[in-house]
Amino acid sequence: MHACLFPAAGGASLAPVADPTYVLSDLRDESQDLDELVSGLADDVWATPTPAQGWTIAHQIAHLAWTDGQSLLAVTDPDAFAREVANAMTSLDTYVDEAAEQGAALPPPELLARWRSSRAQLAAALTAQPPGARFRWYGTAMSTASMATGRLMETWAHGEDIADALAVRRAPTDRLRHVARISVRARDHTYAVRGLEPPAEEFRVELTSPTGELWTYGPEDAPQRVTGSALDFCLLATRRRHRADTALVAEGKDADHWLDIAQAFAGPPGQDREPRG
């Protein structure tokens, strides 16, 4: 199965986000930025390969549209979603790629319209949820804020693949705070998905945001530490960059190992990106 950014279950002591309002707002902005990047592309450019092996720009947008649809189903029809999860278990290795392939076969204007519709419907459904609502997801359960955060993480990361394919650089924004936070919370899952025992102690993570703010996670006096830019950390944790292409610094053996395997999403890690040099 192609590496998919279903958000991993939380594993650190960071409390879940209670109010989803600002996450939903940032999700809309992140989606709109990516929409503006692809909406003016000629139809033939949608067939441009991206760094994700076997996926074109069309596959990337098709995957986002499909996952928005799956999320909408989880929110609005739990029984139908449970049947969808059961179906996924019968073809786990090909489930995500097959959905992307089907969507990528559509004419680009139709595919773009599908993505716009699915994300708008999901945003409306999540906004209407009462406090404390939770939804079944693949291997876990999600709050409204967690669902929105997962969608933002995936939209941003797949957007990076598209930007790389187009050889353009997107200016990072402080919306990365959501990606960074979920990446820190997923630390223990990173070990579990590889059959490893996570370290007992928490790490200190200090990241410089795109606007120069310092984002901190974990105990201030923790001996194991990770420092660097939020952009580098998010690219690494979504496995969009090789560690060698970041300036992240680890103090302590366990923290250093974590940076080698960091993963913000559930499921297998997929194929690593090659160092750019």
Buried (B, 14 or more C-beta within 10 A) or exposed (E): BBBBBBBBBBBBEBEEBEEBEBBBBBBBEBBBBBBEBBEEBEEEBBEBEBBBEEBBBBBBBBBBBBBBBBBBBBBBEEEEBEEBBEEBEEEEEEBBBBBBBEBBEBEBEEBBEBBBEBBEBBBEBBBEBEEEBEBBBBEBEBBBBBBBBBBBBBBBBBBBBBBBBBEEEBEBBBBBBBBBBBBBBBBBBBBBBEEEEBBEEBBBBBBBBBEEEEBEBBEEEBEBBBBBBBBBBBBBBBBBBBBEBBEBBBBBEBBBBBBEBBBBBBBBBBEEBEEEE
